[in-house]
Amino acid sequence: MVFPPHLGIGGKIAHYSFILFCGFVFVFLVAPILVIIPLSFNAEPYFTFTEGMISFEPEAYSIRWYADIAKNPQWAFSAANSIIVATCSTFLATLLGTLAALGLSQSHMPYKSAVMGVLISPMIVPLIISAAGMFFFYSNIGLAQTLPGLILAHAVLGTPFVVITVTATLTGFDHSLTRASQSLGADSRKTFFKIQMPLILPGVISGALFAFITSFDEVVIVFFLAGFEQRTIPRQMWAGIREQISPTILAVATILVVVSILLLTTVELLRRRNERLRGISTS
Amino acid sequence: MTSILTADGTPLKDSLYKAEKGRRVKAFLLVAPLLLFVLVSFVFPIFEMLFRSVDNPVLAKNLPLTIEKLQKWEGTNLPDQETFTLVAKELLIARENSKVGKIAARLNFEAGGMRSMINKTVRKVRKYKGNDYKKALIQFDKRWGKVVTWKVLKRIGQRYTGVQYLAALDLKVNADNTIGFQSEDRRIYVKIFLRTIWVSFLVTIFCLILAYPVSFLLATLPLRISNLLLIMVLLPFWTSLLVRTTSWIVLLQRNGVVNDILVALNIISEDGRIQMIYNQTGTLIAMTQILLPFMILPLYSVMKTISPSYMRAARSLGASPLKAFVRVYMPQTTPGIGAGCLLVFILSIGYYITPALVGGRSGQLISNFIAYHMKSSLNWGLAAALGTILLFAVLILYYLYNKIIGIDKMKLG
């Protein structure tokens, strides 16, 4: 670190303690997530590092908890449910959310802020209240304890993310591009698919990923709306944490961390591509 | 003044208006499907659920004639013979429709012990052959001979009531129709509301303290490095909540990693392992970590736009580094502080999962009690009343957020 010459000893101490503090915060943010990865390979059924693990003895490590997941059909079953529900609700949320964002970003949209307020509300209202409301609603229309009910409920929760990300992409959208396309003879459908769509696609995809992770990670609504047949991974984990916490949970958690790292990387790459396309350079 | 006409002879103003209207309709049609979907499957169900907090149909529907009769009763002496007969007959009808359980449960929320009274009465009335129901009922259970019982019946018989809100605020209607506090051992909700606000406040403050320096660092570092560090902020944001909660249990429990390290470093003894989870401390630590990205991201996006030349100007005009920072830099970050604090506070005030899993007894928040009344005690009216109060608080904060920052400025990732 090169300090300006006028910086006194006090300034240096202040600077180093600042860096130290930031380092601590980063550790606080990431360590809890990373620590479970090695622990999930523990050969013993403990939730802490054994002496063998610390001295890197190969016998102290094993993949028995991963084998456990494979052996237990419950996990495969709930993984299938999770993927079905998340995929379907993401599709629905993305479709409706993108259309709405296209409308909302037009200057002619009436009652814009009121409508936006309603559309964002699923993200703001405490989940327990949403879950309670939906419990009665879907019970009345006979969709409680069914996958379609769960899909619809999760789709509502996912839409605000799509609306926000797509509207954000559209705010930087240069409308002279659509005019140029139309003046060159393209009809409005062609303009949409050839000009608008490719430009807002990164926003749509990252919105969809947000919607996906929202559904994939959601447990409160599942708690109220799903029966045993509709158990998802988070619900299964919840039961695991509450009832018989075993290192199998850590193995599942590790798999989920890997999934989230993949999703995060995708969103980051999309964001950078989007900025590059719109001419806002990151460097 | 003549108006300007377009080529086909209509006034320009009209045809402009027409064109505008067409676009407005088109824009609205794009939004309509989602708006309808959210209104029907989200907004409406929530209002319907909240309506349960004032809706009180159980007695009014199942003992209609008794309740009607009681409305005319002045409440000083026992009701007349006819009312006794009505209640006995209607309880039998209710039994045939298997509604007795509901009636008994509803009354029991109000006054403990009334469940057994109703069940006992129904059992005995079935076998009763006589005509003097007044004498018989009082003989079955002497509470029928007390004016207080009938007053409870009359009060719970009202179709719409604010009594759930009283209960949610630890108040109740006394036998003489005055409003007073619940008995000491039933006074819990005000305490829980205050605890929820206190925990949310602490979490917000902790997040701010941890996030401010980090956001400053991220905003001042070269973009290449800060983008890399930003991934460390975003990773928890994308990781499953249950995963993060699980890892806190693993880290903080008595035989967990943190206690092991503290013992290994001789900071605490083997017997002195600290209980850091399944209590309020656990809730605070886990919630702070989980909500920290929601503070860092808005702060960072504001700080990124602040030009370093202001600080340099202040320094060159003779301010000490600290003074320049406090007087010149910090005021410019207030929008970020406001956005982050409101967001974290809104999210933590309705938090459910983490307190439920790591909160133990002392870390339970209002959401957990709503869930308890929804799922276990089945006192939906009270759950709805507690939920309405919570929702109202959140909506006020949401309104403030929208006024100060604007929801359309909300950024993700």
Boltz contact constraints between the chains, C-beta under 6 A:
constraints:
  - contact:
      token1: [A, 21]
      token2: [B, 213]
      max_distance: 6.0
  - contact:
      token1: [A, 22]
      token2: [B, 213]
      max_distance: 6.0
  - contact:
      token1: [A, 22]
      token2: [B, 214]
      max_distance: 6.0
  - contact:
      token1: [A, 22]
      token2: [B, 217]
      max_distance: 6.0
  - contact:
      token1: [A, 25]
      token2: [B, 210]
      max_distance: 6.0
  - contact:
      token1: [A, 25]
      token2: [B, 214]
      max_distance: 6.0
  - contact:
      token1: [A, 26]
      token2: [B, 232]
      max_distance: 6.0
  - contact:
      token1: [A, 29]
      token2: [B, 232]
      max_distance: 6.0
  - contact:
      token1: [A, 29]
      token2: [B, 236]
      max_distance: 6.0
  - contact:
      token1: [A, 30]
      token2: [B, 232]
      max_distance: 6.0
  - contact:
      token1: [A, 32]
      token2: [B, 247]
      max_distance: 6.0
  - contact:
      token1: [A, 32]
      token2: [B, 248]
      max_distance: 6.0
  - contact:
      token1: [A, 32]
      token2: [B, 251]
      max_distance: 6.0
  - contact:
      token1: [A, 33]
      token2: [B, 239]
      max_distance: 6.0
  - contact:
      token1: [A, 36]
      token2: [B, 247]
      max_distance: 6.0
  - contact:
      token1: [A, 47]
      token2: [B, 250]
      max_distance: 6.0
  - contact:
      token1: [A, 48]
      token2: [B, 256]
      max_distance: 6.0
  - contact:
      token1: [A, 48]
      token2: [B, 257]
      max_distance: 6.0
  - contact:
      token1: [A, 48]
      token2: [B, 260]
      max_distance: 6.0
  - contact:
      token1: [A, 96]
      token2: [B, 33]
      max_distance: 6.0
  - contact:
      token1: [A, 96]
      token2: [B, 34]
      max_distance: 6.0
  - contact:
      token1: [A, 96]
      token2: [B, 37]
      max_distance: 6.0
  - contact:
      token1: [A, 99]
      token2: [B, 30]
      max_distance: 6.0
  - contact:
      token1: [A, 100]
      token2: [B, 31]
      max_distance: 6.0
  - contact:
      token1: [A, 100]
      token2: [B, 34]
      max_distance: 6.0
  - contact:
      token1: [A, 102]
      token2: [B, 30]
      max_distance: 6.0
  - contact:
      token1: [A, 103]
      token2: [B, 27]
      max_distance: 6.0
  - contact:
      token1: [A, 103]
      token2: [B, 30]
      max_distance: 6.0
  - contact:
      token1: [A, 103]
      token2: [B, 31]
      max_distance: 6.0
  - contact:
      token1: [A, 106]
      token2: [B, 27]
      max_distance: 6.0
  - contact:
      token1: [A, 108]
      token2: [B, 23]
      max_distance: 6.0
  - contact:
      token1: [A, 108]
      token2: [B, 24]
      max_distance: 6.0
  - contact:
      token1: [A, 108]
      token2: [B, 27]
      max_distance: 6.0
  - contact:
      token1: [A, 109]
      token2: [B, 27]
      max_distance: 6.0
  - contact:
      token1: [A, 110]
      token2: [B, 24]
      max_distance: 6.0
  - contact:
      token1: [A, 115]
      token2: [B, 31]
      max_distance: 6.0
  - contact:
      token1: [A, 116]
      token2: [B, 407]
      max_distance: 6.0
  - contact:
      token1: [A, 118]
      token2: [B, 38]
      max_distance: 6.0
  - contact:
      token1: [A, 119]
      token2: [B, 38]
      max_distance: 6.0
  - contact:
      token1: [A, 120]
      token2: [B, 407]
      max_distance: 6.0
  - contact:
      token1: [A, 122]
      token2: [B, 42]
      max_distance: 6.0
  - contact:
      token1: [A, 124]
      token2: [B, 398]
      max_distance: 6.0
  - contact:
      token1: [A, 126]
      token2: [B, 350]
      max_distance: 6.0
  - contact:
      token1: [A, 127]
      token2: [B, 352]
      max_distance: 6.0
  - contact:
      token1: [A, 128]
      token2: [B, 352]
      max_distance: 6.0
  - contact:
      token1: [A, 128]
      token2: [B, 367]
      max_distance: 6.0
  - contact:
      token1: [A, 128]
      token2: [B, 370]
      max_distance: 6.0
  - contact:
      token1: [A, 128]
      token2: [B, 371]
      max_distance: 6.0
  - contact:
      token1: [A, 129]
      token2: [B, 387]
      max_distance: 6.0
  - contact:
      token1: [A, 129]
      token2: [B, 391]
      max_distance: 6.0
  - contact:
      token1: [A, 132]
      token2: [B, 49]
      max_distance: 6.0
  - contact:
      token1: [A, 132]
      token2: [B, 374]
      max_distance: 6.0
  - contact:
      token1: [A, 133]
      token2: [B, 45]
      max_distance: 6.0
  - contact:
      token1: [A, 133]
      token2: [B, 46]
      max_distance: 6.0
  - contact:
      token1: [A, 133]
      token2: [B, 49]
      max_distance: 6.0
  - contact:
      token1: [A, 134]
      token2: [B, 45]
      max_distance: 6.0
  - contact:
      token1: [A, 136]
      token2: [B, 49]
      max_distance: 6.0
  - contact:
      token1: [A, 137]
      token2: [B, 45]
      max_distance: 6.0
  - contact:
      token1: [A, 152]
      token2: [B, 41]
      max_distance: 6.0
  - contact:
      token1: [A, 156]
      token2: [B, 41]
      max_distance: 6.0
  - contact:
      token1: [A, 156]
      token2: [B, 42]
      max_distance: 6.0
  - contact:
      token1: [A, 164]
      token2: [B, 410]
      max_distance: 6.0
  - contact:
      token1: [A, 164]
      token2: [B, 412]
      max_distance: 6.0
  - contact:
      token1: [A, 217]
      token2: [B, 240]
      max_distance: 6.0
  - contact:
      token1: [A, 217]
      token2: [B, 241]
      max_distance: 6.0
  - contact:
      token1: [A, 220]
      token2: [B, 352]
      max_distance: 6.0
  - contact:
      token1: [A, 234]
      token2: [B, 242]
      max_distance: 6.0
  - contact:
      token1: [A, 237]
      token2: [B, 242]
      max_distance: 6.0
  - contact:
      token1: [A, 241]
      token2: [B, 357]
      max_distance: 6.0
  - contact:
      token1: [A, 249]
      token2: [B, 246]
      max_distance: 6.0
  - contact:
      token1: [A, 253]
      token2: [B, 243]
      max_distance: 6.0
  - contact:
      token1: [A, 253]
      token2: [B, 246]
      max_distance: 6.0
  - contact:
      token1: [A, 256]
      token2: [B, 240]
      max_distance: 6.0
  - contact:
      token1: [A, 256]
      token2: [B, 243]
      max_distance: 6.0
  - contact:
      token1: [A, 257]
      token2: [B, 239]
      max_distance: 6.0
  - contact:
      token1: [A, 260]
      token2: [B, 238]
      max_distance: 6.0
  - contact:
      token1: [A, 260]
      token2: [B, 239]
      max_distance: 6.0
  - contact:
      token1: [A, 263]
      token2: [B, 238]
      max_distance: 6.0
  - contact:
      token1: [A, 264]
      token2: [B, 234]
      max_distance: 6.0
  - contact:
      token1: [A, 264]
      token2: [B, 238]
      max_distance: 6.0
  - contact:
      token1: [A, 267]
      token2: [B, 413]
      max_distance: 6.0
  - contact:
      token1: [A, 283]
      token2: [B, 223]
      max_distance: 6.0
